[in-house]
Amino acid sequence: MLNPEPLSEIETPAMIVDRDRLQQNIAQMQSLADGRGVRLRPHIKTHKCVEIAQLQLAQGALGVTASKVEEALVFIAAGVRSVTVAYPIVDRRKLARLLRGAQAHGTELRVVVDSAAGFEALTRGSQDAGTVVGAFVEVDVGLRRCGLTEHDPQLVPLARAVHENPTTKFMGLLSHAGHAYAASSREEVAAIAAEECQILQRVRQHLEKAGIPVPEVSVGSTPTVLASDSYDGITEIRPGNYVFLDRTPVRLGLATMAQVALSVVSTVVSRNDDFLIIDAGSKVLSSDLGAHGTAGVDGYGLAFTESGEQLQVVRLSEEHGFVARGGADLPIGTRLRIVPNHSCPVVNLADELVVVSDGEVVGRWRVAARGAL
Ligand SMILES: Cc1ncc(COP(=O)(O)O)c(C=O)c1O
């Protein structure tokens, strides 16, 4: 770009990515994975952006993780060679679309199962497509969302069924310790990460004793990955949020504000005695208080003035944000940079990410898998 646009000139609200912080976050996670001898397969649900996946792959990630089928298809079409869909697919039509996409692009595909119904859909789908699909059995390590708990009597039979079926290949165990987001300290997150490793080790040993080899053990949430010191028995990590971070890992003491790579630039459009009214409401900031329904931070985002003063976004209408004035006397037209509570849903509300470096716009990246639900 010959004449980069100054950040101060862009129209608001805008989703800003600090390129240097982004690259640093990507490099740091890769070196953390390399240092601990585990493979990195980032979750792209956070950024939904092909350019960012390419940066992650260029640094050494061996593939990506996606949540939804349509999301995965965007990255398959973009040429990512290996994709895990870490979400139970129980609808045969969705599975058929996914398998067709993977076959058309020669993509290695891995999915998860945690039920007999999911296994049934998977085997029928793989048979119809005439292919063998790699499948993890998901283990619930405490989030109480998906997966079978360690002592669930269905766990061994399901793993055996995946192992023995000619159209599925048992990849191993997969978990997501998302309950770590509700912790109140780094130590608490580290304890959850250690417990996750122990549960998975026990399940692995149990399966191996039952004659079912467990080639991979895949874990991952940004907090647990950042808080844990070692990964005994783990082969792969799947953090997503680390590329941008947000107020939640900062609250947990796992990152600093200076590392957060995503923010929303917004303009004060009106004001009254109580509030500065900004042009970013719930359709920009989302109403999310924190990942997985946690609410450890106050308000809907932390607003920074140019001089670094911090103000709380305390209420949202759809198109308006209410910033508590405190002592601030900021005129209409003032720009505020808002650090979101939870980057992932915020990005899903934007068409593009405005990439900045040193106060200048250096690129615009499409949120290609936006709305892939
Ligand atoms: C199954 C699964 N794996 C990995 C991740 C990535 O976690 P995080 O965004 O905390 O890094 C998520 C996020 O929700 C997930 O659901």
The ligand as a Gaussian input file, in Angstrom:
#p B3LYP/6-31G(d) Opt

LIG

0 1
 C      -13.807000     -27.980000      21.361000
 C      -12.997000     -26.731000      21.508000
 N      -11.655000     -26.792000      21.365000
 C      -10.887000     -25.691000      21.463000
 C      -11.436000     -24.458000      21.762000
 C      -10.543000     -23.254000      21.882000
 O      -10.622000     -22.673000      23.149000
 P      -10.114000     -21.194000      23.407000
 O      -10.901000     -20.307000      22.539000
 O      -10.299000     -20.975000      24.853000
 O       -8.688000     -21.160000      23.052000
 C      -12.824000     -24.353000      21.917000
 C      -13.438000     -23.067000      22.250000
 O      -14.560000     -22.956000      22.680000
 C      -13.622000     -25.516000      21.791000
 O      -14.952000     -25.466000      21.935000

